[in-house]
C-alpha cells in the first residue's frame, strides 16, 4: 500500500577561506580579501513523517467529500427558499418593525 522514496540530500560545508586554518594560517582580517560570513546555528534537528493512507482509504475520503458537497448545494438552496418558514419568529408586539442593519 505505501511506498518509500529514497532521495538525495546535498551537504556542503560553508566555510569562508578566512576561517579555514588549513588554507590560510595568518589571515589579515583588515584586508577584506575573503568574506567573513557565517551560517546560522541550528539548535535542534527535527523531521516530519507523513503517513500515506491506503488507496481504499483515499477513495473513500474522496467519495465522502463529493457526497457532502453534492448534498450541500440542494440543502442550501432549499433552506434559502424556505427561510421565511424555518426562521419565522413570533411577533409579540414588543418590537416595532425592525430593519436589519447592513454594514
N, C-alpha and C positions, 0 to 999 in steps of 0.2 A: 503494500500500500504506500509507504513513504519512500522517499529517495534521499540518499546522502550525496552531497556535492562536495568534492574536494576542490578548493580554489587556491590560487596562489596569493601569497602575501609578499610584498616587496618591502624589505627592511634596509634602510640606508642610514648609515651613521652620519649625522650632520655636525661636523666639526670644522670650524674655521682653521686654516693653517696657522693662524696666530696663536691658537690654543694647543696645537699639536706639537708636543715636545720632540717627537721623532723627526719632524720636518725642520723646525727652527728652534734652536736651543735658546738663543738670547734675542728674542724679538723686541724691537724698539716700538713700544706701544704708542709713542707720539708720531711715528712715521705715517700711519694710516694706510700702509701698503695693503694689508689684508683686512677684510671686515671682521669686526669683533662682535658678532651676533651670537645669541644663544637660543636654545629651543625651550619651550615650556616644559616644566617638570610635571609628570603625571603622578599624582598622589596614590591613585588606586587603579587597578585594572578591573575592567568589568566586561561582561559579554552577555549577549541575549540569545536565547534559544527559542525558535519558533517551531511549534509542532504543526505539521501539516496533517489535516484530517483526511480520513479515507475518502475515496471518490463517492461512496454512497452517502456519507455524511455531507459532503459538499453539495450533492444533487438534492438531498432533502432540504438543506438550508435554502438553496435557490428556489425550490418548489414552494416552500412555505412563504418566502418573500414575495413571489409572484402572486400567490393566492391572496396574501394580505393586501397587496396594492390593488389587485383587481376587485376585491370586496370593498376597499375604502372609497373608491370613486362613486359607485352607486349609493353607498351608505351616506356619503357626504351630500350627494345630490338630493336624496330622499329627506335627510334632516333639514336641508335648506328649504325644500318645498313645504315641509310640514312644520317649520319652526314656529309658526303662529299658533299651532295647536299644541305642540310639545312644550313650548316655553310660555304658555299663556299664564299670566299672573292675574289673580283676583284683584279687581279694583275695589277696595273697601271704602273709597271716598275720602281717604285720609290724604291722598296725594292728588294734586291738581295735574293736569296734563303736563307731563314732563317730556321734554325733547332730549334725546341723547346728546351728550357733549362730544364734539369732534375736536380732535387735536390738529 
